[in-house]
Amino acid sequence: MLRFTTLSDDVGCFECGRPVPYESLEDHMMSSHAYRRCPQCNLLFSLYRLEEHIKRYHDKNEKNHTEETFKCAHCDEEVSFSDFGRHLLTEHNYRECPFCRLLCDEKDLESHMNTAHKLRKCQICGEYSKNHEDHLSQKHGKITCHECDTLVSTHEFSRHLKEVHAYTLCEVCSKPIKPSGKNNHMQAHDMAPCPICFEFFLNNGLELHLSDSHNKRICPKCNELIEIQSFDKHNKTRHFYIECEVCGALESPIKMDLHLRDCHSYKPCPKCGIVIEPRKLNNHIKNSH
């Protein structure tokens, strides 16, 4: 749904991008960008388009309006239309956009270049470029810190992040890492932190570290850290695991039958489905069925 607007709402000037109340937009275009009204149809045109408009759409024998005078909105001096551009440039420090020849004052030119031409002004040399970061790096050997917007020498950037923003260097790839983002970064290296000492280890080596250094195991059911000597008891009491009668492995009651069949070649009874050691199967069928 379109937002309800009024004449007092701001709109973006399509020349400089500055927010201007809609009812004041025409005054802004005339005072800030040298737009003038066509004396025939009252429409607004830029300094370089009015005469072309008059010649194309109105009486070709009409007198040359570029010599008519009017008061400059900045200083009330009487100037001719043909002289107005020079007047703005020399008397009011206007500058001409090198791409579209629009006249802008200093404070509007940078906004116009960014809005109309997608160019950004370099804070070092004043040159405009489409890729500001590439320009800073290639021409000035600088980079903009994404944390504080400070310009820093490219070769000093890592030190700046460490000393000013408390970054650390990744021990795998030497990339500066924000402390709060280290866990996510280390995941790219297939590493995770030890929950006890917080050092990082490869995921497939973390269990060995916990066992060797901390005498702990991670319970696969609840992710709790359990002392190794208490691990079996934890599984039996907390997760109702039972112990395999052959090898002592802990499995849930539901999975124990699968474990016995897959790991110890137990056979299911064709009558009741219970899994049993093959050599005892016939006696089971005789005695139970």
Secondary structure by P-SEA (a helix, b strand, c coil): cccccccccccccccccccccccaaaaaaaaccccccccccccccccccaaaaaaccccccccccccbbbbcccccccccccaaaaaaaccccccccccccccccccaaaaaaaaccccccccccccccccaaaaaaacccccccccccccccccaaaaaaaaaccccccccccccccccccccccccccccccccccccccccaaaaaaaacccccccccccccccccaaaaaaaaccbbbbcccccccccccaaaaaaaacccccccccccccccccaaaaaaaacc
